């Protein structure tokens, strides 16, 4: 019998996608406005707790390493189009979207390829393509040279991207393949060579990083770029916290496969305007505190739907592959 894989990181994936859904509900859909200082502080804390989830997703990939291949790249591309094309057809037939919107390059980019909202998947496909080169390079370069490379690269990112916010490096605040490549190499280094200090104190460092980010963001002194050292530190510590766990659950492993689908589903380009209007109406009617309870419940529902849809699209893809 094939042993069930360790579920600690699968559980982390589920937690991370829920955090992303909550974070988007916290500010991205309804804006950063607030009606009281307590709400302002709460928004800043939620944002600071959840923003590092994207970094953590990429770090998990680097931790285990990626085995790339056309089949895996094709599966991701199929999942993306599964989330855009069928609903686009329905939207066109129902008149939700005008046919004129998809007769331009910009319209095709937005409604067929997901537009900027699906940046994570596109960057991740790029990482899959790059991973064989990255894996071979990491094997070839020793610990000292790899550490020097990471420190030098992050020094440039910190100065030009985080401090000056200059586009010269192309990291774009972390919305880029370059940043994904850096995270991948960082995670491989952590897995292979480790860090005694971070391993020993990962939980208090995590709490300190989130608390500091929350205070600085509340005071308007720091932003929420993925390249932010506090956000990066929190994501790294989260990985180190979960790597200490060792348990097995087939249910968690099964559910975790729907994480990427949940991301694609709640950022679906046809649905986003309707989701935004609905959430703004709920926020206005209920107030922030009740609204956030609703967001938690809606996030769980979206995730459960995503698990089901992921199994459907996976079966379709496997069927297509067998027919080719």
C-alpha positions, 0 to 999 in steps of 0.5 A: 500500500502506498503510504499517505504523504505528510499532511502538514504542508497540505493543511498549510496550503488550505490555510493559506488559500483561506487567508488569501480569500479573507485578505481579498475580502478585507480590502481588495474588494471593498477598499481600504476605507474605515468607519472607526480606528478600531476597524482601521487597526483590525483591517491592518492586522488582517492584511498583515497576517494574510498578505504573506500567503502568496510568498508562502505558497511559492516557498512550499514549491521550493521546499519540496522542489518542482518536477516540471514537464509538459503535462504539468504545465498543460494541466495548469493551463487547462485549469486556467481556461476551464475557469474562464472559457465556459463561464465566458460563453455563458456570460455572452449568451446571457448578455452579461458580457458584450461580444465587443469586449472579446474582439480586442487583444485586451478583451481576450487577455482579460476574459480568456486568459484571466487578465492581471487577476490571474498573474499568480498562475502565469508566474507559476507556469513560468516557474515550472518552465524555469525549475529544471535550470534552477534545480540544476544550478542549486545542485551545482552551487555550494552552500556559501555561494548560494547564500551569497547569491541570495543575500546579494539578490535580496539586497538589490530587491530591497533597495530598488524594489522595496525602498525606491519602488523602481521597476528597474529589476522587474520584480514589481513588488513581487508580482513577477517571475523574478520574485518567484525564482528568488523565493524558490531558491530561498526555500531550496536553501532552507530545506537543504542547509537550514537555519538554526536561529530561524528554526529555533525561534520561528514562532516568536519571529513570526508573531513579531514580524506580523505585529511590527508590520501591523503597527507600521501599516496602521501608521502609514509607514510601510506598504504591503509589497511581497518583497517587504522584509517583514512579509517575507520573514513571516512567510518563511517562519510559517513554513518552518512552523509547519515543517515541525508537524508530522501527521497524515490525513487523506481528507486534508490531502484530498481537499488541498488539491482545490487550493489553486482552483479556489484562487482562480474561482474567486478572481474569475474576470466575469464574476469579479464585478458582481462579487465586488458589488455584493461584498460592498453592499454587505459591508455597507449594510452589516458593518465591518465586524459582521461582514468579516464573519460573512467573509470567513463563511464565504471563503469556506464555501468557495473553497468547498466548491473549488475542491469539487470543480477541481476534481471535474476539471482534472477528470476532463484533462485526464480524459483529453490526455488519454484521447491524444 
